[in-house]
């Protein structure tokens, strides 16, 4: 699993967030865990109100950002998961939406295909690839970028997903 290295300018996202143990209610990769329910809530909101969001960039791109760095991340497995869409600027953002501004960063981009998407890819990236890569982790988050290549968990074998890992 070799990534490509890319530079990205600031990324401005609008969406919904969850903080806690995403597998407390339902373990594994399922639409019934907290992340799956977060997506369901966001997509329902977006279908009804997405036209209210101005300056949308890449209308077929959706972001899932996993944010660590909290004391509870290591001790209790709690993380913040943010799902949303990218905008080029903030103007009249509906009050229901949260905003995340990711700074300009260099990323190692890994493309996962089929069953790799539900594999233990974080271990492969952070424990295997990163130590021998010459790079270090640069920030306490990673991005899962969903586009038309992701066909859903029910069509996993035909799906692709990009993982953006901040590196320095």
C-alpha positions as CSV (number, residue, x, y, z in Angstrom):
1,X,0.0,0.0,0.0
2,X,2.0,3.0,-1.3
3,X,0.5,6.4,-1.1
4,X,0.9,9.4,-3.3
5,X,2.1,12.6,-1.5
6,X,0.0,15.8,-2.2
7,X,-0.1,19.3,-0.9
8,X,-3.6,20.7,-0.1
9,X,-4.5,24.3,0.7
10,X,-6.8,25.0,3.6
11,X,-10.0,22.9,3.5
12,X,-13.2,24.5,4.9
13,X,-15.9,21.9,5.7
14,X,-19.5,22.3,6.9
15,X,-21.4,19.3,8.4
16,X,-22.2,17.4,11.6
17,X,-20.1,15.9,14.3
18,X,-20.1,13.1,16.9
19,X,-17.8,12.6,19.9
20,X,-17.5,9.4,21.8
21,X,-17.1,5.7,21.2
22,X,-18.4,5.1,17.7
23,X,-18.8,1.4,18.3
24,X,-20.6,1.6,21.7
25,X,-24.0,0.6,20.3
26,X,-23.0,-1.5,17.3
27,X,-19.5,-2.7,16.5
28,X,-17.7,-3.1,13.2
29,X,-18.3,-1.5,9.9
30,X,-22.0,-1.0,9.8
31,X,-24.5,1.8,9.1
32,X,-25.9,1.1,12.6
33,X,-22.9,2.3,14.6
34,X,-22.6,5.9,15.6
35,X,-20.7,6.9,12.5
36,X,-23.3,5.3,10.3
37,X,-26.0,7.1,12.1
38,X,-24.1,10.4,11.9
39,X,-24.0,9.9,8.1
40,X,-27.7,9.1,8.0
41,X,-28.5,12.3,9.9
42,X,-26.3,14.4,7.8
43,X,-27.5,13.1,4.5
44,X,-31.1,13.5,5.5
45,X,-30.4,17.1,6.5
46,X,-28.4,17.7,3.3
47,X,-31.2,16.3,1.1
48,X,-33.6,18.8,2.7
49,X,-31.4,21.8,3.1
50,X,-28.2,21.4,1.1
51,X,-29.3,24.1,-1.4
52,X,-29.0,26.6,1.5
53,X,-25.2,26.1,1.6
54,X,-23.3,28.6,-0.6
55,X,-19.9,28.2,-2.2
56,X,-20.0,24.4,-2.4
57,X,-16.9,22.8,-3.8
58,X,-16.9,19.4,-5.5
59,X,-20.6,18.6,-5.1
60,X,-19.9,14.8,-5.3
61,X,-17.2,14.9,-2.6
62,X,-18.1,14.1,1.0
63,X,-15.6,14.1,3.9
64,X,-15.3,12.0,7.1
65,X,-12.7,13.5,9.4
66,X,-11.5,11.5,12.4
67,X,-10.0,13.8,15.0
68,X,-7.9,12.6,17.8
69,X,-5.7,14.2,20.3
70,X,-8.2,14.1,23.2
71,X,-7.2,12.5,26.5
72,X,-10.1,10.1,26.1
73,X,-8.9,8.9,22.6
74,X,-6.3,6.6,24.0
75,X,-7.8,5.7,27.3
76,X,-11.4,5.2,26.3
77,X,-11.5,5.0,22.5
78,X,-13.4,8.2,22.2
79,X,-12.9,10.2,19.0
80,X,-14.5,13.0,17.2
81,X,-15.9,12.1,13.8
82,X,-17.0,15.0,11.5
83,X,-18.9,14.4,8.3
84,X,-19.6,17.1,5.7
85,X,-19.0,18.9,2.5
86,X,-16.4,21.3,1.4
87,X,-17.1,25.0,0.7
88,X,-14.7,27.7,-0.7
89,X,-15.9,30.3,1.8
90,X,-18.2,30.8,4.7
91,X,-21.4,32.8,4.0
92,X,-24.7,32.4,5.7
93,X,-23.9,28.9,7.0
94,X,-27.1,27.4,8.5
95,X,-26.9,27.3,12.3
96,X,-27.4,23.5,12.3
97,X,-24.1,23.0,10.6
98,X,-20.7,22.9,12.3
99,X,-17.6,24.3,10.6
100,X,-14.1,22.7,10.5
101,X,-11.2,24.5,9.0
102,X,-8.3,22.2,8.2
103,X,-5.0,24.1,7.6
104,X,-2.8,23.8,4.5
105,X,-1.1,20.4,4.9
106,X,1.0,17.8,3.1
107,X,-0.9,14.4,2.9
108,X,-0.1,10.8,2.2
109,X,-3.1,9.7,0.2
110,X,-3.9,6.0,0.3
111,X,-6.5,4.5,-2.1
112,X,-8.4,1.6,-0.6
113,X,-10.3,-0.8,-2.8
114,X,-13.0,-3.4,-1.9
115,X,-12.4,-5.2,1.3
116,X,-9.4,-3.0,2.2
117,X,-12.0,-0.4,3.2
118,X,-13.1,-2.5,6.1
119,X,-9.7,-3.9,6.9
120,X,-7.4,-2.7,9.7
121,X,-5.9,-0.1,7.4
122,X,-5.1,2.4,10.3
123,X,-2.6,-0.2,11.7
124,X,-1.1,-0.7,8.2
125,X,-0.7,3.0,7.7
126,X,0.4,4.1,11.2
127,X,2.3,1.0,12.4
128,X,3.8,-0.4,9.2
129,X,4.0,2.3,6.5
130,X,4.7,5.5,8.5
131,X,7.7,4.3,10.5
132,X,9.6,3.3,7.4
133,X,8.5,6.1,5.2
134,X,10.7,8.9,6.3
135,X,7.6,10.9,7.2
136,X,6.0,11.6,10.6
137,X,2.4,12.2,11.5
138,X,1.8,16.0,11.3
139,X,-1.7,16.4,12.8
140,X,-4.2,14.7,15.0
141,X,-6.7,13.9,12.3
142,X,-7.2,12.0,9.1
143,X,-9.7,12.4,6.3
144,X,-11.7,9.8,4.5
145,X,-12.7,11.3,1.1
146,X,-15.8,9.8,-0.5
147,X,-16.7,10.4,-4.2
148,X,-18.5,8.6,-6.9
149,X,-16.1,5.6,-6.6
150,X,-17.6,4.7,-3.2
151,X,-20.7,2.5,-3.9
152,X,-21.7,1.9,-0.3
153,X,-21.1,-0.9,2.2
154,X,-23.5,-3.1,0.4
155,X,-21.4,-2.8,-2.8
156,X,-18.0,-2.8,-1.1
157,X,-16.2,-5.0,-3.6
158,X,-16.9,-2.3,-6.3
159,X,-15.9,0.6,-4.1
160,X,-12.8,2.8,-3.7
161,X,-12.1,5.3,-0.9
162,X,-9.2,7.8,-0.4
163,X,-7.6,8.2,3.0
164,X,-5.6,11.5,3.6
165,X,-3.0,11.2,6.4
166,X,-1.3,14.5,7.3
167,X,2.5,14.1,7.2
168,X,5.6,16.2,7.5
